[in-house]
Amino acid sequence: MSTADHNANGPFEGPEKLLEIWFAPSPADVPSAIDGKRGLRKVPRLVWEEMLDIVKCKILSVVEGAEMDAYLLSESSFFVSPHRLILKTCGTTLNLLGVPRILEIARDAGLPTVHRLFYSRKAFMFPERQHGPHRDWRAEIEFLDNLFPNGSAYTVGKVNGDHWVLYLTAPESGTSVNGDTAPSTPQSVSHEVDGVDTKPSDASPDTGPEGPSEDETDDAIASDYTIEILMTHLSPEGRAPFFSKSSPEDEDATAGADGLALSSEIGITNIFPSNITTLDAYSFAPCGYSCNALLKWRPDAGQNPACPGEGYYTIHVTPEDGWSYASFECNVPLATKPTNKSTDVPDLKTLIRRVVDIFRPGKLTLTLFISSKDNDAAEEEEGETTIEAAQRAFKAALMYPSYGRRKSEGEPQCGGAEPGAGLYKRTDKINYEFGGYDLAFASFELRTAPSS
């Protein structure tokens, strides 16, 4: 994410505003294709650029995949599928002000109604620097309530600490994509802070306006799955690579190549198998980094709109001391049990370790938002629900000292890996069961957090 223009004017807001709008339950429900593209993918780039002007960000590059298009932005990312779009923007961008124009564009593309909308973000570091409805969570709720009569808003986590806010709408028909009753309040909530169970009221809603194994494939296809890892207080070693060696004058010419080289150098290219990954990266001058990756997690991706097989991950980094931040987001369904091959899509625990080991944050928040055709009844062999299994994977990834950062070539090994995730303690754990969508939320911090 671009930070070049902010040092003189104050700190840069790394935490992003994440907007996801579905105009149909799946690509198969979108009208006929033109030149191989359906629905929103038919919209010309110039039209999206005009919408993004309202939001106050620019397109840097685009990768066209089998099932979606991934736009790298001056402030984060934009993903377009036939039936939905995902707009993720940082800094003082005006994400929500783009919604009315997005609705117009979708209508012109033959998608006149919104099936579901999701808006979420981590608590801002510098809320006083925001503009428009983003100055305050209740102002954001009011803005969305004026557009959508069936929305619900939630605050997840400590209101006076690390927390995450969510606004979501019910499908127009009153049922979710899986036929479950859409939520106005959570069906059930479990909450644990610093290892102690608390009453459900501690998770307070706001009122007001590898790929999967063969036996998991059917559930994975039916799932809408998003994992976010939101990291602050990055270690000096985690921040250092993201200060560009190129001058701002050379940024346009070298940013893409520099971004790809950096991705390889620090291990971003190893998060998922290279044979399924198409990576687009950008290294900002004097500092900052963004990347989008399209992931063909099914070999038949793009062949059947009823069976999605392409996903994405996206990473954004603000490395400055004092407000360092990095985010990772991915929508590829991940197994909660370990995989056996290096060429497999990683399981959830392995993915978390690979990401956290790159940035070594002092604090981090994880969210897993998942929908499935049988979500209320889905259990694993141990009797766990999907989100309970996710919480176990979060804990196993971060609280047990079973891995560490690999030394770079030429560095002394000193008898083994440096201590890594085992240094973390969990400070918050909340599970929401919405009915069709479930959320696992957890916060962690180093036992001795760095000062940056």
ZIDA-V83689 format. One record per residue. N is the residue number from 1. SS is DSSP state (~ for helix, > for strand, _ for the rest). PHI is phi as a letter, one per 40 degrees, with the letter a starting at -180 (* if undefined). D_CENTER is the distance of its C-alpha to the mean C-alpha in Angstrom with 2 decimals. Layout:
BEGIN
n & ss & phi & d_center
N & SS & PHI & D_CENTER
N & SS & PHI & D_CENTER
END
This chain:
BEGIN
n & ss & phi & d_center
1 & _ & * & 14.51
2 & _ & c & 18.09
3 & _ & b & 20.00
4 & _ & c & 23.49
5 & _ & c & 24.76
6 & _ & b & 23.81
7 & _ & d & 25.82
8 & _ & c & 29.04
9 & _ & b & 27.69
10 & _ & h & 25.82
11 & _ & c & 22.46
12 & _ & b & 19.20
13 & _ & c & 16.35
14 & _ & c & 13.25
15 & _ & d & 10.87
16 & _ & c & 9.23
17 & > & c & 10.12
18 & > & b & 7.77
19 & > & b & 10.36
20 & > & b & 10.61
21 & > & b & 14.29
22 & > & b & 16.11
23 & _ & b & 19.73
24 & _ & a & 20.82
25 & _ & c & 19.98
26 & _ & a & 19.73
27 & ~ & d & 20.85
28 & ~ & c & 24.21
29 & ~ & c & 24.77
30 & _ & c & 24.59
31 & _ & d & 28.02
32 & _ & d & 29.60
33 & _ & c & 28.30
34 & > & b & 29.82
35 & _ & f & 30.06
36 & _ & g & 27.61
37 & > & b & 24.86
38 & _ & b & 24.25
39 & ~ & f & 23.14
40 & ~ & c & 20.66
41 & ~ & c & 20.92
42 & ~ & c & 24.52
43 & _ & c & 23.70
44 & _ & c & 25.00
45 & ~ & d & 23.02
46 & ~ & c & 25.46
47 & ~ & c & 24.53
48 & ~ & c & 20.83
49 & ~ & c & 22.06
50 & ~ & c & 24.22
51 & ~ & c & 21.46
52 & ~ & c & 19.35
53 & ~ & c & 22.56
54 & ~ & c & 22.34
55 & ~ & c & 18.88
56 & _ & g & 20.37
57 & _ & a & 18.53
58 & _ & b & 19.69
59 & > & c & 18.83
60 & > & c & 19.45
61 & > & a & 19.26
62 & > & a & 18.26
63 & > & b & 18.11
64 & > & c & 19.45
65 & _ & b & 18.64
66 & _ & c & 20.42
67 & _ & b & 18.30
68 & > & a & 16.04
69 & > & b & 16.19
70 & > & b & 13.67
71 & > & b & 14.72
72 & > & c & 14.21
73 & > & b & 15.01
74 & _ & c & 17.03
75 & _ & b & 14.29
76 & > & g & 10.93
77 & > & a & 10.23
78 & > & a & 11.54
79 & > & b & 11.55
80 & > & b & 14.72
81 & > & b & 15.95
82 & _ & d & 19.42
83 & _ & b & 18.49
84 & > & a & 15.20
85 & > & b & 13.21
86 & > & b & 9.78
87 & > & b & 10.48
88 & > & b & 8.38
89 & > & b & 11.20
90 & _ & b & 12.43
91 & _ & g & 16.04
92 & _ & b & 18.36
93 & _ & c & 17.20
94 & _ & b & 18.24
95 & ~ & d & 15.31
96 & ~ & c & 17.19
97 & ~ & c & 20.41
98 & ~ & c & 19.23
99 & ~ & c & 19.08
100 & ~ & d & 22.88
101 & ~ & c & 23.08
102 & ~ & d & 20.27
103 & ~ & c & 22.35
104 & ~ & c & 25.41
105 & ~ & c & 23.96
106 & ~ & c & 22.86
107 & ~ & c & 26.32
108 & ~ & c & 27.99
109 & _ & c & 26.10
110 & _ & g & 27.59
111 & _ & b & 24.80
112 & _ & c & 26.44
113 & _ & b & 24.59
114 & _ & c & 21.14
115 & _ & c & 20.38
116 & > & a & 17.38
117 & > & b & 15.22
118 & > & b & 12.19
119 & > & b & 11.56
120 & > & a & 9.82
121 & > & a & 9.69
122 & > & c & 10.88
123 & _ & d & 14.62
124 & _ & c & 15.80
125 & _ & c & 17.87
126 & _ & b & 20.36
127 & ~ & d & 20.44
128 & ~ & c & 23.91
129 & ~ & c & 22.77
130 & _ & c & 20.76
131 & _ & b & 22.58
132 & ~ & f & 23.28
133 & ~ & c & 21.62
134 & ~ & c & 18.92
135 & ~ & c & 21.74
136 & _ & a & 21.45
137 & ~ & d & 19.33
138 & ~ & c & 22.43
139 & ~ & c & 22.95
140 & ~ & c & 19.53
141 & ~ & c & 20.55
142 & ~ & c & 23.92
143 & ~ & d & 22.65
144 & ~ & c & 20.61
145 & ~ & c & 23.51
146 & ~ & c & 25.84
147 & ~ & c & 24.04
148 & _ & b & 23.17
149 & _ & c & 25.84
150 & _ & b & 23.97
151 & > & c & 20.97
152 & > & b & 20.23
153 & > & b & 18.64
154 & > & b & 17.70
155 & > & b & 17.35
156 & > & b & 16.02
157 & > & h & 17.43
158 & _ & c & 20.21
159 & _ & c & 21.08
160 & _ & c & 22.91
161 & _ & a & 20.28
162 & _ & c & 16.60
163 & > & a & 15.18
164 & > & b & 12.41
165 & > & b & 13.56
166 & > & a & 13.04
167 & > & b & 15.19
168 & > & a & 15.71
169 & > & b & 18.72
170 & _ & c & 20.90
171 & _ & d & 21.89
172 & _ & d & 24.96
173 & _ & c & 27.11
174 & _ & g & 26.28
175 & > & b & 24.74
176 & _ & c & 21.28
177 & _ & c & 20.47
178 & _ & b & 22.02
179 & _ & g & 25.06
180 & _ & c & 24.25
181 & > & c & 25.08
182 & _ & c & 22.29
183 & _ & c & 21.80
184 & _ & b & 23.30
185 & _ & b & 23.17
186 & _ & c & 21.60
187 & _ & c & 23.97
188 & > & a & 23.77
189 & > & b & 22.13
190 & > & b & 22.66
191 & > & b & 22.13
192 & > & b & 23.03
193 & > & b & 23.34
194 & _ & f & 24.58
195 & _ & g & 25.67
196 & > & b & 27.69
197 & > & c & 27.17
198 & > & b & 27.50
199 & _ & c & 28.23
200 & ~ & d & 25.65
201 & ~ & c & 26.54
202 & ~ & c & 24.75
203 & _ & b & 21.43
204 & _ & c & 22.46
205 & > & c & 21.50
206 & > & c & 22.23
207 & _ & c & 25.18
208 & _ & g & 26.01
209 & _ & d & 25.94
210 & _ & * & 18.13
211 & _ & d & 17.91
212 & _ & c & 19.45
213 & _ & c & 23.15
214 & ~ & d & 25.61
215 & ~ & c & 26.22
216 & ~ & b & 22.54
217 & ~ & c & 22.12
218 & ~ & c & 23.16
219 & ~ & c & 20.81
220 & ~ & c & 17.82
221 & ~ & c & 18.81
222 & ~ & c & 19.11
223 & _ & c & 15.70
224 & > & b & 12.58
225 & > & b & 10.06
226 & > & b & 6.34
227 & > & b & 5.82
228 & > & b & 4.14
229 & > & b & 7.08
230 & > & b & 8.32
231 & > & b & 11.75
232 & > & b & 14.94
233 & > & f & 18.57
234 & > & c & 18.01
235 & _ & c & 21.26
236 & ~ & d & 23.70
237 & ~ & c & 23.33
238 & ~ & c & 19.55
239 & ~ & c & 20.03
240 & ~ & d & 23.12
241 & _ & c & 21.93
242 & _ & c & 19.94
243 & > & c & 23.17
244 & _ & c & 24.48
245 & _ & c & 28.03
246 & _ & c & 28.44
247 & _ & c & 29.99
248 & ~ & d & 28.34
249 & ~ & c & 31.08
250 & ~ & c & 29.95
251 & ~ & d & 26.22
252 & ~ & c & 26.25
253 & ~ & c & 28.29
254 & ~ & b & 26.60
255 & ~ & c & 22.95
256 & ~ & c & 21.76
257 & ~ & c & 24.10
258 & ~ & c & 23.43
259 & ~ & c & 19.68
260 & ~ & c & 20.36
261 & ~ & c & 23.02
262 & ~ & c & 20.91
263 & ~ & d & 18.16
264 & ~ & c & 21.05
265 & ~ & c & 22.77
266 & ~ & b & 20.18
267 & _ & g & 18.84
268 & ~ & c & 15.54
269 & ~ & c & 17.46
270 & ~ & c & 18.23
271 & _ & c & 14.84
272 & _ & b & 15.56
273 & _ & d & 19.13
274 & ~ & c & 20.30
275 & ~ & c & 22.16
276 & ~ & b & 19.17
277 & > & b & 17.09
278 & > & b & 17.57
279 & > & b & 16.19
280 & > & b & 16.38
281 & > & b & 16.34
282 & > & a & 17.87
283 & > & b & 19.58
284 & _ & c & 20.59
285 & _ & b & 24.04
286 & _ & c & 24.90
287 & > & a & 21.48
288 & _ & h & 17.76
289 & > & a & 15.61
290 & > & a & 12.95
291 & > & a & 12.32
292 & > & b & 11.16
293 & > & b & 12.31
294 & > & c & 13.59
295 & > & b & 14.48
296 & > & c & 17.59
297 & _ & c & 17.28
298 & _ & b & 20.35
299 & _ & c & 23.42
300 & _ & c & 24.32
301 & _ & d & 21.12
302 & _ & g & 22.26
303 & _ & c & 25.59
304 & _ & b & 25.13
305 & _ & c & 22.93
306 & _ & c & 23.32
307 & _ & b & 21.80
308 & _ & c & 18.39
309 & _ & a & 17.97
310 & > & b & 15.55
311 & > & b & 11.80
312 & > & a & 9.49
313 & > & b & 7.50
314 & > & a & 7.05
315 & > & b & 8.38
316 & > & b & 10.08
317 & > & b & 13.03
318 & > & b & 15.64
319 & _ & c & 18.37
320 & _ & c & 21.24
321 & _ & c & 23.12
322 & _ & h & 22.91
323 & _ & a & 19.38
324 & _ & c & 17.49
325 & > & a & 13.71
326 & > & a & 11.02
327 & > & b & 7.26
328 & > & b & 5.70
329 & > & b & 2.82
330 & > & a & 5.54
331 & _ & b & 7.59
332 & _ & c & 10.90
333 & _ & d & 12.92
334 & _ & b & 13.97
335 & _ & c & 17.36
336 & _ & c & 18.07
337 & _ & b & 21.30
338 & _ & c & 21.91
339 & _ & c & 22.58
340 & _ & b & 25.78
341 & _ & b & 25.38
342 & _ & c & 23.76
343 & _ & c & 23.11
344 & _ & c & 21.07
345 & _ & c & 17.35
346 & _ & c & 16.62
347 & _ & c & 16.60
348 & ~ & c & 14.00
349 & ~ & c & 16.24
350 & ~ & c & 16.87
351 & ~ & d & 13.32
352 & ~ & d & 12.73
353 & ~ & c & 16.10
354 & ~ & c & 15.63
355 & ~ & c & 12.66
356 & ~ & c & 14.40
357 & ~ & c & 17.68
358 & ~ & c & 16.77
359 & ~ & b & 16.03
360 & _ & f & 18.09
361 & > & c & 16.78
362 & > & c & 19.19
363 & > & b & 16.71
364 & > & a & 13.24
365 & > & b & 11.36
366 & > & b & 9.61
367 & > & b & 8.51
368 & > & b & 9.08
369 & > & b & 9.72
370 & > & a & 12.31
371 & > & b & 15.26
372 & _ & a & 18.33
373 & _ & c & 21.88
374 & _ & b & 23.34
375 & _ & d & 20.78
376 & _ & c & 23.47
377 & _ & b & 25.72
378 & _ & c & 23.51
379 & _ & b & 24.56
380 & _ & c & 24.80
381 & _ & d & 28.18
382 & _ & c & 28.06
383 & _ & g & 27.68
384 & _ & c & 24.05
385 & _ & c & 21.65
386 & ~ & d & 18.25
387 & ~ & c & 16.61
388 & ~ & c & 19.62
389 & ~ & c & 19.21
390 & ~ & c & 15.60
391 & ~ & c & 17.01
392 & ~ & c & 19.71
393 & ~ & c & 17.46
394 & ~ & d & 15.65
395 & ~ & c & 19.21
396 & ~ & c & 20.64
397 & ~ & c & 18.13
398 & ~ & b & 18.64
399 & ~ & b & 22.06
400 & _ & b & 24.29
401 & _ & c & 25.73
402 & _ & b & 25.69
403 & _ & a & 24.13
404 & _ & a & 24.13
405 & _ & c & 23.47
406 & _ & c & 25.61
407 & _ & c & 28.16
408 & _ & c & 28.28
409 & _ & d & 31.31
410 & _ & g & 34.34
411 & _ & c & 33.09
412 & _ & c & 35.27
413 & _ & c & 33.84
414 & _ & f & 35.63
415 & _ & g & 35.96
416 & _ & i & 32.33
417 & _ & c & 28.69
418 & _ & c & 27.77
419 & _ & c & 26.46
420 & _ & b & 22.71
421 & ~ & c & 20.56
422 & ~ & c & 23.75
423 & ~ & c & 24.10
424 & > & c & 21.38
425 & > & b & 22.29
426 & > & c & 20.33
427 & > & b & 20.81
428 & > & a & 19.16
429 & > & a & 18.36
430 & > & a & 17.92
431 & > & b & 17.72
432 & > & b & 17.74
433 & > & b & 19.33
434 & _ & c & 19.20
435 & _ & g & 21.16
436 & _ & g & 19.23
437 & _ & b & 15.84
438 & > & b & 15.45
439 & > & b & 13.21
440 & > & b & 13.50
441 & > & b & 12.97
442 & > & a & 14.52
443 & > & b & 15.35
444 & > & b & 17.30
445 & > & a & 19.47
446 & > & c & 22.00
447 & _ & c & 25.46
448 & _ & b & 26.60
449 & _ & c & 23.83
450 & _ & c & 24.41
451 & _ & c & 25.45
452 & _ & c & 23.15
END
